[in-house]
C-alpha cells in the first residue's frame, strides 16, 4: 500500500518518500534535503540507500514528465543521490 504525503502533484501521485526526495531534487549544491533528519527519520522515509535513490529517481522522473526539470538535470540529481550516503 502506498502512502501519499501529497495526494497529487499535478496529475502525478507521489509516495511519501518521493515527495520527501523532491527536496533533494530542488536543493542547492550544499543542500541534499537530508540536513537535520535523524538516521531514524531517514530509515523511516527510505528504508535504505536503494530506497533513497528510488525515491529521488521517482521524483525526478515525475518532474521531467511535467516538463519542470530537464532530463539531464534529473540524471544529475539521480547521480547525486547515488553518491550521497544517507545512513551510516
Buried (B, 14 or more C-beta within 10 A) or exposed (E): EEEEBEEEBEEBBBBBBBBBBBBBBBBEEEEBBBEEBEEEEBBEBBBEBEBBBBBBBBBBBBBBEEEBBEEEBBBBBBEBBBEBEBEE
